[in-house]
Every structure is written in C-alpha cells, then in structure tokens.
Amino acid sequence: MLEPEWAFLKKVAPIAGVSLLFEVLQFIFAIVGTDITDFIGNTLGGIIGIAIYLVLRRLFKTKINKVLNVLASIGTACFIALLVLLILVNS
C-alpha cells in the first residue's frame, strides 16, 4: 500500500507468496494439515483487504494513512483489553 503506483497484481503477489510459504512450512514441519483452501482463503483475504484500502483511499484521499492508523490503534487497544480480560477471568 506504500507504493500506490504499483499494479494490483504486484500488491497481491507478496500476500500470496507469504501464504504459500506458511503452507509449505506447515507441510515440512508437519505442524498442522496443509490445505489448498487455506492458501486460497488467505490470498482472497489479502485481496479483499487491498480492495477495502482502495475504497478508503478514494473516500479519504490524502488522510487515508491517518485514518487507518487511528483504526489500527483502536483495534489494538481493544485486542489488548480483551486479552487482559481473558487472563484475569482464567486466573
């Protein structure tokens, strides 16, 4: 996303590559079952994320990174609060 002039497929390639890497590592180390649907689902999730980013970029123009940083900060704070809550409940 930091390179807006890149073609869509050039943005999807790293997502698909990392997903494939994880699936190959799972196969090599026999951690969990390796499945093509995991690869497809992860890649499709990345494509949906890129599409959402492109829509948000059109809506917010130059402020997109600021908006995403605020949303990511809120999400991170909620996740940490949930994690602390789960730890306290299970103690």
N, C-alpha and C positions, 0 to 999 in steps of 0.2 A: 504494500500500500504506500510505501515511502517513495515508490517510483511510479507516479501517475501516468507517465507516458508509455509504460510497458503494456504490451498486448495482454489480453485476458488470459490466454493460454500460458503465457510466460509467468503470470501470477499463480496459476493453478499448478504448474509443474513442481514447485517445491513442496506444496501440500501433498500432492500425490506421491512424490518421492519419499517424504518422511513417513507417510502412511505405509508405503511399501517396505521401507526399511524396518519399521516396527514389526510388520507381519513376518518378514524374513528372520528377524532376531527371535521372535516368538517361536518360529519353526526350528531354528538352530538350537536354541536352548530348551526347547520343549516346555516352555513356561505354561502356556495355555494352548487351546486348539487354534490353529491358523485357519482363517476362513476368508474367502474372496469377498464375502459380503461385508466384512469389517473394513477391508480396503475401499470398497465402493462407498460404504456409508461415510467413512472418514473423508474421502475425497469430495463426496457430494456435500457434506457439511462445510467443507472449506469453500466450495463454490457458492453455497448459499451465503456464507459469511462475506465473501467478496461482493456478492450481489447486494447485500444489505449495506455494506460500506459504500458502494457506488450510489445507491439511492440516497443515503445520508449525506454523501458529498454533494449531490445535486441540491438537496434541501438546505443545507447549512453553508454551502460554498467554502469560504476560507476558514470558518470556525470549526470544521469537522474534527480536527485533532483535539481541540479543546473540549468539545462535546464528548468525544469518545474517552478522553482521559477522565472526565468527571464521571461518566457512566461506569468505567472500569474501576475507579476508586470507590464508588458506591457499592458495586458488586463485590469487590474485595473486602470491604468493611462488613458487609452482610455475611459473607462466607466465613470470615474470622469470628464474627459474633455467633454464628451457628455452630462452628467448631468448638468454641469455648463452652457454649451451652451444652453440647453433646458430651463434652468431657466432664463438666460439672454434674450432669444428670447421672452419668455412669460411674461416678466416683463413690 
